[in-house]
Amino acid sequence: MTARTNKQVEEIFLSDCLMNNFNEIDLYLAQSVQYWQYNFFVLSDYPTFNGNTKLIELLQSIDDNQLAAYQTTPSLLYPVLKQVIPELLNIEASLFALNKLSDDCDDNIPFWFKKGIKGKKWTQIDRFSNTIKCSLPILEWCAGKGHLGRLIHHKTGVKVSAIEWSADLCKQGQQLANQQGIQQDFIEANVLSGEADEYLNQQLHVIALHACGDLHVRLINRAKKLFTKKITISPCCYHLTEHDIYQAVSKHVRQSSHLLALSPLSKQDLKLAVAQQSSLKERQSQLNDQEVWWRLSFDCLQKSLLKTDKYLNVPSFPKTLLSASFKEFAQWVVTYKQLDINLSHYSDNALTIYLVQGRERLNRLRRVELVTQFFRRPLELWLAYDRALSLQEAGYQVQISTFCDAHVTPRNLLIQASLKYSNTAQ
């Protein structure tokens, strides 16, 4: 038997690591499913947590000051939760740790290059661009105005192209490229309908920063078929998909997942993976709380007036309504949903009872989120490993790392894939 080279040994090690890490996270999520897989909005009280009454008692005992502290510093809560959930792993557990790529900031970028790009967004683009080392032509998937591609060309000189469905963003991006002397072509195409497929080929490095849901899955599946040499993506918004139930990307996950064998993943489950946000300004945080409060309050209202126990989902609404009264908000929902409810007989004071009920539900929700926050990253990693394993099965050497700190963006996972061989059986 021919002795393996050091590179071959390293490739086998990385391959085994991906699968082994996934399997451990998969088993953990399956064994802990009662603590994170539920839609709180349809519940009138705390989840049962599979009969863990000590956990419910603990959550009920948390006052508002403790709640605020635990929300901002989960490490304070972990030893407390561990007493009632013995199997709970810390967010900082080694199973969830990843290698962080270079976090150096390029100080040589001209100030005018950053014009119109907000601070954290610029940092994300800069950090991502630092991971691009090869000389292959770059194709940026769902590029927006092409900020990332322009920066990569500025740093490396490689040819860059940008695919974006919005004609307006393509126009603005091309103008910026022309003004800054960047050789960058924009292609207006709807990637989900297949219009962008013809622009993918083998001799490319295709990249995507925060391409949502089906957008990055489409890229992975198409690039695998064409054996595109390099793929670098940072996935986002896994719940933005046409499927109501999660469709695994890799064969391994489809055939071997303990979690999927136990329970399918809904869009609501997938939202948990991206529920964490960067620190919000106080005003935005207050508006977010108010929106959830009013949604829950309206649900209490419609259940009472329509004599139903069924939860009613409130669609996206103009945020200007949050500056109006709750009655005006409720009337907008009634009109939009064409509900058999006449609010003209109710004064603002008469509706206060539903606001009180909604506030009680919001308080329970925020305490339940103290538990689910420990499963956000594991679930996000589970989803990222599914994508990485799919590429590995297609003949790619794959690594998962982080390209920036979580305070820059919680969606900081990076999947890097380099084609080793063409597995025509895929």
KEFI-169531 format. One record per residue (C-alpha): x, y, z; residue number from 1; residue in three letters. Coordinates in pm, whole numbers, plus 50000, padded with zeros to 5 digits. Layout:
<pts>
+-------+-------+-------+------+-------+
|     u |     v |     w | sese | torpa |
+-------+-------+-------+------+-------+
|     X |     Y |     Z |  NUM |   ALA |
...
+-------+-------+-------+------+-------+
</pts>
This chain:
<pts>
+-------+-------+-------+------+-------+
|     u |     v |     w | sese | torpa |
+-------+-------+-------+------+-------+
| 50000 | 50000 | 50000 |    1 |   MET |
| 50134 | 50340 | 49901 |    2 |   THR |
| 50213 | 50561 | 50200 |    3 |   ALA |
| 49991 | 50866 | 50230 |    4 |   ARG |
| 50143 | 51211 | 50195 |    5 |   THR |
| 50116 | 51466 | 50474 |    6 |   ASN |
| 49863 | 51656 | 50264 |    7 |   LYS |
| 49648 | 51345 | 50218 |    8 |   GLN |
| 49658 | 51277 | 50591 |    9 |   VAL |
| 49555 | 51637 | 50660 |   10 |   GLU |
| 49266 | 51612 | 50412 |   11 |   GLU |
| 49140 | 51291 | 50574 |   12 |   ILE |
| 49167 | 51452 | 50916 |   13 |   PHE |
| 48967 | 51758 | 50806 |   14 |   LEU |
| 48710 | 51533 | 50639 |   15 |   SER |
| 48665 | 51325 | 50953 |   16 |   ASP |
| 48648 | 51638 | 51170 |   17 |   CYS |
| 48356 | 51779 | 50973 |   18 |   LEU |
| 48152 | 51462 | 51003 |   19 |   MET |
| 48244 | 51391 | 51364 |   20 |   ASN |
| 48167 | 51746 | 51476 |   21 |   ASN |
| 47835 | 51739 | 51296 |   22 |   PHE |
| 47744 | 51404 | 51449 |   23 |   ASN |
| 47814 | 51533 | 51801 |   24 |   GLU |
| 47615 | 51852 | 51752 |   25 |   ILE |
| 47334 | 51658 | 51586 |   26 |   ASP |
| 47305 | 51417 | 51879 |   27 |   LEU |
| 47318 | 51703 | 52131 |   28 |   TYR |
| 47037 | 51893 | 51957 |   29 |   LEU |
| 46827 | 51578 | 51927 |   30 |   ALA |
| 46866 | 51493 | 52295 |   31 |   GLN |
| 46787 | 51854 | 52397 |   32 |   SER |
| 46504 | 51918 | 52152 |   33 |   VAL |
| 46247 | 51983 | 52427 |   34 |   GLN |
| 46438 | 52294 | 52530 |   35 |   TYR |
| 46441 | 52472 | 52194 |   36 |   TRP |
| 46194 | 52327 | 51942 |   37 |   GLN |
| 45862 | 52496 | 52000 |   38 |   TYR |
| 45678 | 52803 | 51875 |   39 |   ASN |
| 45623 | 53013 | 52184 |   40 |   PHE |
| 45379 | 53243 | 52003 |   41 |   PHE |
| 45118 | 52966 | 51988 |   42 |   VAL |
| 45154 | 52882 | 52359 |   43 |   LEU |
| 44946 | 53044 | 52630 |   44 |   SER |
| 45198 | 52958 | 52900 |   45 |   ASP |
| 45553 | 52828 | 52942 |   46 |   TYR |
| 45650 | 52523 | 52734 |   47 |   PRO |
| 45633 | 52198 | 52930 |   48 |   THR |
| 46007 | 52133 | 52873 |   49 |   PHE |
| 45917 | 51763 | 52882 |   50 |   ASN |
| 45808 | 51788 | 53244 |   51 |   GLY |
| 46107 | 51986 | 53375 |   52 |   ASN |
| 45911 | 52182 | 53636 |   53 |   THR |
| 46228 | 52300 | 53809 |   54 |   LYS |
| 46321 | 52490 | 53494 |   55 |   LEU |
| 45981 | 52660 | 53480 |   56 |   ILE |
| 46009 | 52756 | 53846 |   57 |   GLU |
| 46354 | 52901 | 53781 |   58 |   LEU |
| 46232 | 53112 | 53488 |   59 |   LEU |
| 45937 | 53237 | 53690 |   60 |   GLN |
| 46173 | 53349 | 53967 |   61 |   SER |
| 46389 | 53570 | 53742 |   62 |   ILE |
| 46318 | 53939 | 53797 |   63 |   ASP |
| 46359 | 54211 | 53532 |   64 |   ASP |
| 46707 | 54315 | 53649 |   65 |   ASN |
| 46830 | 53956 | 53633 |   66 |   GLN |
| 46665 | 53915 | 53293 |   67 |   LEU |
| 46857 | 54211 | 53151 |   68 |   ALA |
| 47185 | 54080 | 53295 |   69 |   ALA |
| 47131 | 53727 | 53161 |   70 |   TYR |
| 47035 | 53858 | 52816 |   71 |   GLN |
| 47357 | 54055 | 52777 |   72 |   THR |
| 47586 | 53808 | 52959 |   73 |   THR |
| 47471 | 53447 | 52914 |   74 |   PRO |
| 47779 | 53323 | 53101 |   75 |   SER |
| 47616 | 53450 | 53422 |   76 |   LEU |
| 47311 | 53234 | 53358 |   77 |   LEU |
| 47487 | 52916 | 53252 |   78 |   TYR |
| 47576 | 52779 | 53600 |   79 |   PRO |
| 47220 | 52857 | 53713 |   80 |   VAL |
| 47058 | 52676 | 53419 |   81 |   LEU |
| 47304 | 52389 | 53446 |   82 |   LYS |
| 47151 | 52300 | 53783 |   83 |   GLN |
| 46814 | 52227 | 53624 |   84 |   VAL |
| 46936 | 52117 | 53276 |   85 |   ILE |
| 47234 | 51887 | 53355 |   86 |   PRO |
| 47298 | 51809 | 52987 |   87 |   GLU |
| 47322 | 52178 | 52886 |   88 |   LEU |
| 47647 | 52280 | 52717 |   89 |   LEU |
| 47791 | 52628 | 52749 |   90 |   ASN |
| 47793 | 52851 | 52443 |   91 |   ILE |
| 48171 | 52856 | 52477 |   92 |   GLU |
| 48202 | 52473 | 52479 |   93 |   ALA |
| 48483 | 52330 | 52265 |   94 |   SER |
| 48228 | 52148 | 52048 |   95 |   LEU |
| 48107 | 52485 | 51917 |   96 |   PHE |
| 48451 | 52650 | 51888 |   97 |   ALA |
| 48589 | 52733 | 51545 |   98 |   LEU |
| 48915 | 52869 | 51416 |   99 |   ASN |
| 48900 | 53246 | 51365 |  100 |   LYS |
| 49072 | 53373 | 51055 |  101 |   LEU |
| 49291 | 53684 | 51053 |  102 |   SER |
| 49112 | 53975 | 51215 |  103 |   ASP |
| 49355 | 54238 | 51089 |  104 |   ASP |
| 49212 | 54559 | 50949 |  105 |   CYS |
| 49360 | 54693 | 50625 |  106 |   ASP |
| 49455 | 55053 | 50699 |  107 |   ASP |
| 49572 | 55117 | 50345 |  108 |   ASN |
| 49224 | 55142 | 50194 |  109 |   ILE |
| 49151 | 55499 | 50072 |  110 |   PRO |
| 48883 | 55676 | 50274 |  111 |   PHE |
| 48670 | 55736 | 49966 |  112 |   TRP |
| 48651 | 55361 | 49904 |  113 |   PHE |
| 48434 | 55323 | 50215 |  114 |   LYS |
| 48191 | 55599 | 50122 |  115 |   LYS |
| 47830 | 55497 | 50181 |  116 |   GLY |
| 47920 | 55179 | 50370 |  117 |   ILE |
| 47831 | 55176 | 50740 |  118 |   LYS |
| 48098 | 55088 | 50996 |  119 |   GLY |
| 48007 | 54729 | 51086 |  120 |   LYS |
| 47914 | 54646 | 50727 |  121 |   LYS |
| 48251 | 54776 | 50612 |  122 |   TRP |
| 48428 | 54566 | 50875 |  123 |   THR |
| 48242 | 54255 | 50758 |  124 |   GLN |
| 48341 | 54323 | 50397 |  125 |   ILE |
| 48702 | 54393 | 50492 |  126 |   ASP |
| 48737 | 54079 | 50704 |  127 |   ARG |
| 48573 | 53860 | 50440 |  128 |   PHE |
| 48797 | 54002 | 50166 |  129 |   SER |
| 49104 | 53905 | 50371 |  130 |   ASN |
| 49011 | 53537 | 50328 |  131 |   THR |
| 49038 | 53553 | 49948 |  132 |   ILE |
| 49392 | 53449 | 49857 |  133 |   LYS |
| 49381 | 53275 | 49518 |  134 |   CYS |
| 49417 | 53431 | 49172 |  135 |   SER |
| 49106 | 53280 | 49012 |  136 |   LEU |
| 48846 | 53521 | 48869 |  137 |   PRO |
| 48588 | 53616 | 49131 |  138 |   ILE |
| 48212 | 53583 | 49085 |  139 |   LEU |
| 48014 | 53746 | 49366 |  140 |   GLU |
| 47672 | 53587 | 49417 |  141 |   TRP |
| 47385 | 53817 | 49526 |  142 |   CYS |
| 47630 | 54105 | 49527 |  143 |   ALA |
| 47411 | 54407 | 49597 |  144 |   GLY |
| 47622 | 54707 | 49494 |  145 |   LYS |
| 47931 | 54487 | 49470 |  146 |   GLY |
| 48120 | 54643 | 49761 |  147 |   HIS |
| 48292 | 54314 | 49846 |  148 |   LEU |
| 48402 | 54241 | 49491 |  149 |   GLY |
| 48538 | 54593 | 49443 |  150 |   ARG |
| 48746 | 54564 | 49760 |  151 |   LEU |
| 48882 | 54223 | 49657 |  152 |   ILE |
| 48986 | 54363 | 49319 |  153 |   HIS |
| 49149 | 54661 | 49492 |  154 |   HIS |
| 49347 | 54427 | 49716 |  155 |   LYS |
| 49434 | 54149 | 49470 |  156 |   THR |
| 49385 | 54280 | 49116 |  157 |   GLY |
| 49184 | 53972 | 49015 |  158 |   VAL |
| 48893 | 54002 | 48773 |  159 |   LYS |
| 48561 | 54039 | 48954 |  160 |   VAL |
| 48202 | 54001 | 48839 |  161 |   SER |
| 47883 | 54058 | 49035 |  162 |   ALA |
| 47544 | 53889 | 49004 |  163 |   ILE |
| 47248 | 54082 | 49146 |  164 |   GLU |
| 46876 | 54068 | 49069 |  165 |   TRP |
| 46806 | 54438 | 49134 |  166 |   SER |
| 46862 | 54653 | 48827 |  167 |   ALA |
| 46895 | 54963 | 49046 |  168 |   ASP |
| 47168 | 54806 | 49263 |  169 |   LEU |
| 47351 | 54687 | 48949 |  170 |   CYS |
| 47342 | 55041 | 48811 |  171 |   LYS |
| 47468 | 55195 | 49135 |  172 |   GLN |
| 47737 | 54930 | 49170 |  173 |   GLY |
| 47862 | 54983 | 48815 |  174 |   GLN |
| 47880 | 55357 | 48870 |  175 |   GLN |
| 48087 | 55306 | 49186 |  176 |   LEU |
| 48320 | 55066 | 49004 |  177 |   ALA |
| 48369 | 55311 | 48718 |  178 |   ASN |
| 48432 | 55602 | 48956 |  179 |   GLN |
| 48691 | 55403 | 49153 |  180 |   GLN |
| 48863 | 55253 | 48848 |  181 |   GLY |
| 48764 | 54895 | 48936 |  182 |   ILE |
| 48728 | 54636 | 48661 |  183 |   GLN |
| 48396 | 54491 | 48770 |  184 |   GLN |
| 48108 | 54366 | 48557 |  185 |   ASP |
| 47750 | 54355 | 48685 |  186 |   PHE |
| 47504 | 54091 | 48571 |  187 |   ILE |
| 47135 | 54144 | 48640 |  188 |   GLU |
| 46990 | 53800 | 48707 |  189 |   ALA |
| 46745 | 53618 | 48932 |  190 |   ASN |
| 46952 | 53336 | 49079 |  191 |   VAL |
| 46650 | 53139 | 49206 |  192 |   LEU |
| 46497 | 53114 | 48858 |  193 |   SER |
| 46824 | 52988 | 48709 |  194 |   GLY |
| 46911 | 53305 | 48518 |  195 |   GLU |
| 47257 | 53315 | 48678 |  196 |   ALA |
| 47350 | 52951 | 48619 |  197 |   ASP |
| 47520 | 53017 | 48286 |  198 |   GLU |
| 47772 | 53248 | 48453 |  199 |   TYR |
| 47906 | 52975 | 48681 |  200 |   LEU |
| 48188 | 52757 | 48551 |  201 |   ASN |
| 48483 | 52553 | 48674 |  202 |   GLN |
| 48751 | 52822 | 48651 |  203 |   GLN |
| 48604 | 53051 | 48915 |  204 |   LEU |
| 48617 | 53142 | 49279 |  205 |   HIS |
| 48253 | 53209 | 49363 |  206 |   VAL |
| 48182 | 53405 | 49682 |  207 |   ILE |
| 47874 | 53511 | 49877 |  208 |   ALA |
| 47855 | 53723 | 50189 |  209 |   LEU |
| 47527 | 53668 | 50375 |  210 |   HIS |
| 47333 | 53520 | 50085 |  211 |   ALA |
| 47003 | 53416 | 50241 |  212 |   CYS |
| 46838 | 53076 | 50251 |  213 |   GLY |
| 46766 | 52929 | 49910 |  214 |   ASP |
| 47003 | 53180 | 49748 |  215 |   LEU |
| 47316 | 53019 | 49892 |  216 |   HIS |
| 47175 | 52665 | 49864 |  217 |   VAL |
| 47117 | 52725 | 49494 |  218 |   ARG |
| 47477 | 52839 | 49462 |  219 |   LEU |
| 47613 | 52532 | 49641 |  220 |   ILE |
| 47408 | 52287 | 49437 |  221 |   ASN |
| 47488 | 52451 | 49104 |  222 |   ARG |
| 47860 | 52497 | 49176 |  223 |   ALA |
| 47891 | 52129 | 49276 |  224 |   LYS |
| 47748 | 52017 | 48942 |  225 |   LYS |
| 47991 | 52238 | 48749 |  226 |   LEU |
| 48290 | 52155 | 48973 |  227 |   PHE |
| 48362 | 52522 | 49039 |  228 |   THR |
| 48715 | 52525 | 49179 |  229 |   LYS |
| 48665 | 52744 | 49485 |  230 |   LYS |
| 48363 | 52844 | 49690 |  231 |   ILE |
| 48365 | 53085 | 49986 |  232 |   THR |
| 48033 | 53166 | 50148 |  233 |   ILE |
| 47892 | 53307 | 50469 |  234 |   SER |
| 47535 | 53168 | 50493 |  235 |   PRO |
| 47248 | 53362 | 50643 |  236 |   CYS |
| 46872 | 53349 | 50706 |  237 |   CYS |
| 46825 | 52974 | 50665 |  238 |   TYR |
| 46449 | 53014 | 50711 |  239 |   HIS |
| 46411 | 53211 | 50387 |  240 |   LEU |
| 46323 | 52909 | 50177 |  241 |   THR |
| 46031 | 52789 | 49968 |  242 |   GLU |
| 46007 | 52472 | 50177 |  243 |   HIS |
| 45791 | 52459 | 50489 |  244 |   ASP |
| 46002 | 52173 | 50626 |  245 |   ILE |
| 46383 | 52181 | 50617 |  246 |   TYR |
| 46541 | 51996 | 50326 |  247 |   GLN |
| 46888 | 51868 | 50415 |  248 |   ALA |
| 47157 | 51961 | 50164 |  249 |   VAL |
| 47396 | 51668 | 50222 |  250 |   SER |
| 47340 | 51293 | 50190 |  251 |   LYS |
| 47493 | 51234 | 50531 |  252 |   HIS |
| 47242 | 51459 | 50706 |  253 |   VAL |
| 46948 | 51321 | 50509 |  254 |   ARG |
| 47041 | 50964 | 50596 |  255 |   GLN |
| 47208 | 50985 | 50938 |  256 |   SER |
| 47073 | 51281 | 51136 |  257 |   SER |
| 46933 | 51187 | 51477 |  258 |   HIS |
| 46758 | 51523 | 51487 |  259 |   LEU |
| 46575 | 51487 | 51156 |  260 |   LEU |
| 46482 | 51129 | 51243 |  261 |   ALA |
| 46326 | 51257 | 51565 |  262 |   LEU |
| 46154 | 51568 | 51435 |  263 |   SER |
| 46143 | 51776 | 51114 |  264 |   PRO |
| 46266 | 52134 | 51129 |  265 |   LEU |
| 46013 | 52406 | 51053 |  266 |   SER |
| 46084 | 52759 | 50937 |  267 |   LYS |
| 46018 | 52869 | 51294 |  268 |   GLN |
| 46296 | 52635 | 51410 |  269 |   ASP |
| 46533 | 52773 | 51148 |  270 |   LEU |
| 46466 | 53128 | 51265 |  271 |   LYS |
| 46622 | 53036 | 51599 |  272 |   LEU |
| 46960 | 52992 | 51428 |  273 |   ALA |
| 46966 | 53359 | 51325 |  274 |   VAL |
| 46772 | 53507 | 51617 |  275 |   ALA |
| 47081 | 53661 | 51774 |  276 |   GLN |
| 47150 | 54017 | 51661 |  277 |   GLN |
| 47435 | 54257 | 51711 |  278 |   SER |
| 47380 | 54497 | 51998 |  279 |   SER |
| 47086 | 54720 | 51911 |  280 |   LEU |
| 47055 | 55086 | 51995 |  281 |   LYS |
| 46820 | 55145 | 52288 |  282 |   GLU |
| 46548 | 55300 | 52069 |  283 |   ARG |
| 46553 | 55005 | 51827 |  284 |   GLN |
| 46544 | 54758 | 52113 |  285 |   SER |
| 46238 | 54933 | 52259 |  286 |   GLN |
| 46061 | 54924 | 51921 |  287 |   LEU |
| 46138 | 54553 | 51884 |  288 |   ASN |
| 45989 | 54484 | 52227 |  289 |   ASP |
| 45684 | 54695 | 52148 |  290 |   GLN |
| 45625 | 54512 | 51820 |  291 |   GLU |
| 45636 | 54169 | 51984 |  292 |   VAL |
| 45420 | 54295 | 52274 |  293 |   TRP |
| 45153 | 54429 | 52040 |  294 |   TRP |
| 45157 | 54116 | 51825 |  295 |   ARG |
| 45096 | 53903 | 52135 |  296 |   LEU |
| 44836 | 54148 | 52263 |  297 |   SER |
| 44645 | 54134 | 51937 |  298 |   PHE |
| 44650 | 53756 | 51951 |  299 |   ASP |
| 44486 | 53777 | 52294 |  300 |   CYS |
| 44230 | 54019 | 52150 |  301 |   LEU |
| 44135 | 53809 | 51849 |  302 |   GLN |
| 44110 | 53490 | 52057 |  303 |   LYS |
| 43874 | 53663 | 52297 |  304 |   SER |
| 43653 | 53838 | 52040 |  305 |   LEU |
| 43645 | 53553 | 51788 |  306 |   LEU |
| 43605 | 53286 | 52057 |  307 |   LYS |
| 43896 | 53078 | 51929 |  308 |   THR |
| 44205 | 52912 | 52069 |  309 |   ASP |
| 44389 | 52930 | 51736 |  310 |   LYS |
| 44695 | 53157 | 51707 |  311 |   TYR |
| 44672 | 53423 | 51435 |  312 |   LEU |
| 44995 | 53525 | 51271 |  313 |   ASN |
| 45026 | 53901 | 51220 |  314 |   VAL |
| 45201 | 53990 | 50891 |  315 |   PRO |
| 45469 | 54252 | 50849 |  316 |   SER |
| 45319 | 54596 | 50896 |  317 |   PHE |
| 45423 | 54961 | 50850 |  318 |   PRO |
| 45644 | 55042 | 51149 |  319 |   LYS |
| 45482 | 55386 | 51167 |  320 |   THR |
| 45193 | 55205 | 51336 |  321 |   LEU |
| 45412 | 55165 | 51642 |  322 |   LEU |
| 45385 | 55542 | 51689 |  323 |   SER |
| 45006 | 55522 | 51683 |  324 |   ALA |
| 44772 | 55369 | 51941 |  325 |   SER |
| 44725 | 54998 | 51997 |  326 |   PHE |
| 44367 | 55034 | 51872 |  327 |   LYS |
| 44491 | 55174 | 51539 |  328 |   GLU |
| 44739 | 54888 | 51513 |  329 |   PHE |
| 44465 | 54635 | 51588 |  330 |   ALA |
| 44235 | 54796 | 51331 |  331 |   GLN |
| 44507 | 54767 | 51066 |  332 |   TRP |
| 44541 | 54392 | 51136 |  333 |   VAL |
| 44163 | 54343 | 51137 |  334 |   VAL |
| 44135 | 54516 | 50800 |  335 |   THR |
| 44435 | 54338 | 50648 |  336 |   TYR |
| 44319 | 53997 | 50766 |  337 |   LYS |
| 43950 | 54073 | 50692 |  338 |   GLN |
| 43845 | 53957 | 51037 |  339 |   LEU |
| 43489 | 53971 | 51165 |  340 |   ASP |
| 43579 | 54214 | 51444 |  341 |   ILE |
| 43426 | 54559 | 51496 |  342 |   ASN |
| 43659 | 54770 | 51707 |  343 |   LEU |
| 43453 | 55088 | 51681 |  344 |   SER |
| 43266 | 54986 | 51997 |  345 |   HIS |
| 43587 | 54967 | 52200 |  346 |   TYR |
| 43772 | 55259 | 52354 |  347 |   SER |
| 44147 | 55258 | 52402 |  348 |   ASP |
| 44090 | 55189 | 52771 |  349 |   ASN |
| 43866 | 54893 | 52692 |  350 |   ALA |
| 44152 | 54732 | 52501 |  351 |   LEU |
| 44398 | 54774 | 52786 |  352 |   THR |
| 44314 | 54428 | 52919 |  353 |   ILE |
| 44468 | 54273 | 52605 |  354 |   TYR |
| 44781 | 54482 | 52642 |  355 |   LEU |
| 44816 | 54352 | 52997 |  356 |   VAL |
| 44774 | 53993 | 52878 |  357 |   GLN |
| 45021 | 54054 | 52595 |  358 |   GLY |
| 45275 | 54199 | 52837 |  359 |   ARG |
| 45250 | 53887 | 53053 |  360 |   GLU |
| 45315 | 53670 | 52748 |  361 |   ARG |
| 45608 | 53890 | 52645 |  362 |   LEU |
| 45761 | 53855 | 52991 |  363 |   ASN |
| 45736 | 53476 | 52964 |  364 |   ARG |
| 45876 | 53483 | 52610 |  365 |   LEU |
| 46186 | 53680 | 52715 |  366 |   ARG |
| 46254 | 53430 | 52993 |  367 |   ARG |
| 46208 | 53132 | 52763 |  368 |   VAL |
| 46458 | 53295 | 52525 |  369 |   GLU |
| 46715 | 53272 | 52804 |  370 |   LEU |
| 46707 | 52896 | 52746 |  371 |   VAL |
| 46687 | 52897 | 52367 |  372 |   THR |
| 46985 | 53134 | 52338 |  373 |   GLN |
| 47208 | 52841 | 52436 |  374 |   PHE |
| 47090 | 52649 | 52129 |  375 |   PHE |
| 47118 | 52923 | 51864 |  376 |   ARG |
| 47482 | 52865 | 51778 |  377 |   ARG |
| 47461 | 52483 | 51789 |  378 |   PRO |
| 47169 | 52492 | 51545 |  379 |   LEU |
| 47344 | 52741 | 51318 |  380 |   GLU |
| 47653 | 52518 | 51318 |  381 |   LEU |
| 47434 | 52215 | 51243 |  382 |   TRP |
| 47301 | 52393 | 50934 |  383 |   LEU |
| 47647 | 52511 | 50825 |  384 |   ALA |
| 47793 | 52161 | 50864 |  385 |   TYR |
| 47511 | 52027 | 50645 |  386 |   ASP |
| 47625 | 52261 | 50369 |  387 |   ARG |
| 47992 | 52181 | 50425 |  388 |   ALA |
| 47929 | 51806 | 50419 |  389 |   LEU |
| 47739 | 51844 | 50092 |  390 |   SER |
| 48046 | 52005 | 49936 |  391 |   LEU |
| 48275 | 51744 | 50087 |  392 |   GLN |
| 48064 | 51467 | 49936 |  393 |   GLU |
| 48108 | 51636 | 49596 |  394 |   ALA |
| 48489 | 51620 | 49613 |  395 |   GLY |
| 48578 | 51943 | 49791 |  396 |   TYR |
| 48817 | 51998 | 50076 |  397 |   GLN |
| 48611 | 52206 | 50317 |  398 |   VAL |
| 48678 | 52412 | 50625 |  399 |   GLN |
| 48441 | 52603 | 50853 |  400 |   ILE |
| 48577 | 52898 | 51046 |  401 |   SER |
| 48478 | 53251 | 51148 |  402 |   THR |
| 48583 | 53558 | 50953 |  403 |   PHE |
| 48508 | 53825 | 51215 |  404 |   CYS |
| 48406 | 53868 | 51577 |  405 |   ASP |
| 48042 | 53815 | 51676 |  406 |   ALA |
| 48005 | 54180 | 51781 |  407 |   HIS |
| 48065 | 54276 | 51416 |  408 |   VAL |
| 47800 | 54028 | 51303 |  409 |   THR |
| 47667 | 53714 | 51473 |  410 |   PRO |
| 47647 | 53563 | 51124 |  411 |   ARG |
| 48024 | 53521 | 51110 |  412 |   ASN |
| 48054 | 53160 | 50990 |  413 |   LEU |
| 48263 | 53104 | 50680 |  414 |   LEU |
| 48258 | 52794 | 50459 |  415 |   ILE |
| 48564 | 52759 | 50233 |  416 |   GLN |
| 48570 | 52481 | 49975 |  417 |   ALA |
| 48845 | 52389 | 49728 |  418 |   SER |
| 48784 | 52122 | 49464 |  419 |   LEU |
| 49008 | 51818 | 49509 |  420 |   LYS |
| 48851 | 51594 | 49246 |  421 |   TYR |
| 48533 | 51561 | 49039 |  422 |   SER |
| 48298 | 51304 | 49185 |  423 |   ASN |
| 48075 | 51241 | 48887 |  424 |   THR |
| 47854 | 51014 | 49096 |  425 |   ALA |
| 47716 | 51318 | 49280 |  426 |   GLN |
+-------+-------+-------+------+-------+
</pts>
